[in-house]
Amino acid sequence: MRANEAIIKSELFEKLKEENAFWSYNMDGVERINDRMLIVKTLVHLDLSEIDKLFQIFPFEKIKRVWREELAISGEYYHTLNRFLAWWYFNIKNPDQYLKSVETKHINSFV
């Protein structure tokens, strides 16, 4: 891990703790989290400037994959957020259609 990458990850983690993003976890003694959780929590809880930092330390495709697998499948719960992320960060021309497709594929995977 490059030094700059470690610094950004640490900054994002501290910001998430300040925002109480881990309210349901016992974070005593925890100094870092895995990349997947860092991406998800940052997309959900932090502002654009912090989300932009994700793209400095992770490949575009990794962020998009985590978003698609963790958040885009959430239906109405994060619908407005997902529409924005799809349009702004992932250059998806028709976010509503894309999200519906992702949700349907996810649901059908259980059938």
C-alpha positions as CSV (number, residue, x, y, z in Angstrom):
1,M,0.0,0.0,0.0
2,R,1.4,3.4,-1.0
3,A,1.8,6.0,1.8
4,N,-0.7,8.4,0.2
5,E,-3.2,5.6,-0.1
6,A,-2.8,4.7,3.6
7,I,-3.2,8.3,4.5
8,I,-6.4,8.7,2.5
9,K,-7.9,5.5,3.9
10,S,-7.1,6.6,7.4
11,E,-8.7,10.0,6.8
12,L,-11.8,8.5,5.4
13,F,-12.0,6.0,8.3
14,E,-11.7,8.8,10.8
15,K,-14.3,10.9,9.0
16,L,-16.7,7.9,9.0
17,K,-16.2,7.5,12.8
18,E,-17.0,11.2,13.3
19,E,-20.1,10.8,11.2
20,N,-21.1,7.8,13.5
21,A,-21.3,5.5,10.4
22,F,-20.4,2.6,12.6
23,W,-23.1,3.1,15.2
24,S,-24.0,-0.6,15.3
25,Y,-20.4,-1.8,15.7
26,N,-18.1,-1.9,18.7
27,M,-15.2,0.0,17.2
28,D,-13.0,0.1,20.3
29,G,-9.5,-0.6,19.2
30,V,-10.3,-0.8,15.5
31,E,-7.9,1.2,13.5
32,R,-9.0,0.3,10.0
33,I,-11.7,-1.6,8.0
34,N,-11.6,-3.6,4.8
35,D,-11.8,-1.9,1.4
36,R,-15.3,-3.0,0.6
37,M,-16.7,-1.6,3.8
38,L,-14.7,1.6,3.4
39,I,-16.2,2.1,-0.1
40,V,-19.8,1.4,1.0
41,K,-19.7,3.5,4.1
42,T,-18.0,6.4,2.2
43,L,-20.6,6.3,-0.5
44,V,-23.5,6.3,2.0
45,H,-22.3,8.6,4.7
46,L,-19.8,11.1,3.4
47,D,-19.8,14.0,1.0
48,L,-18.7,14.4,-2.6
49,S,-15.2,15.5,-1.7
50,E,-14.6,12.3,0.3
51,I,-16.2,10.1,-2.3
52,D,-13.8,11.7,-4.8
53,K,-11.0,10.5,-2.7
54,L,-12.1,6.9,-3.2
55,F,-11.3,7.3,-6.9
56,Q,-7.7,8.3,-6.0
57,I,-7.0,5.1,-4.2
58,F,-9.2,2.5,-5.8
59,P,-9.8,1.6,-9.5
60,F,-13.0,2.8,-11.0
61,E,-14.2,-0.7,-11.7
62,K,-13.7,-1.8,-8.1
63,I,-15.8,1.0,-6.7
64,K,-18.5,0.4,-9.3
65,R,-18.5,-3.3,-8.6
66,V,-18.9,-2.8,-4.8
67,W,-21.6,-0.1,-5.4
68,R,-23.5,-2.4,-7.7
69,E,-23.2,-5.5,-5.4
70,E,-23.9,-3.7,-2.1
71,L,-26.0,-0.6,-2.7
72,A,-27.6,-0.7,-6.2
73,I,-29.5,-3.7,-5.2
74,S,-31.2,-2.0,-2.2
75,G,-34.3,-0.9,-4.0
76,E,-36.1,2.1,-2.5
77,Y,-33.9,2.3,0.6
78,Y,-31.1,4.1,-1.2
79,H,-32.9,4.9,-4.4
80,T,-32.2,8.6,-4.6
81,L,-28.6,8.1,-3.6
82,N,-28.2,5.3,-6.1
83,R,-29.7,7.4,-8.9
84,F,-27.2,10.2,-8.2
85,L,-24.2,7.8,-7.9
86,A,-25.2,6.1,-11.1
87,W,-25.4,9.3,-13.0
88,W,-22.6,11.4,-11.5
89,Y,-19.9,8.8,-10.8
90,F,-20.6,5.9,-13.0
91,N,-21.8,7.7,-16.2
92,I,-25.0,5.7,-16.5
93,K,-27.3,7.4,-18.9
94,N,-30.6,5.9,-17.6
95,P,-30.1,5.4,-13.9
96,D,-33.7,4.2,-13.2
97,Q,-33.6,1.5,-15.9
98,Y,-30.1,0.4,-14.8
99,L,-31.0,0.2,-11.1
100,K,-34.2,-1.8,-11.9
101,S,-32.2,-4.2,-14.0
102,V,-29.6,-4.7,-11.3
103,E,-32.3,-5.2,-8.6
104,T,-34.2,-7.7,-10.8
105,K,-31.0,-9.7,-11.5
106,H,-30.2,-9.8,-7.8
107,I,-33.7,-10.9,-6.9
108,N,-33.7,-13.6,-9.6
109,S,-30.5,-15.0,-8.3
110,F,-32.4,-16.3,-5.4
111,V,-35.1,-18.1,-7.4
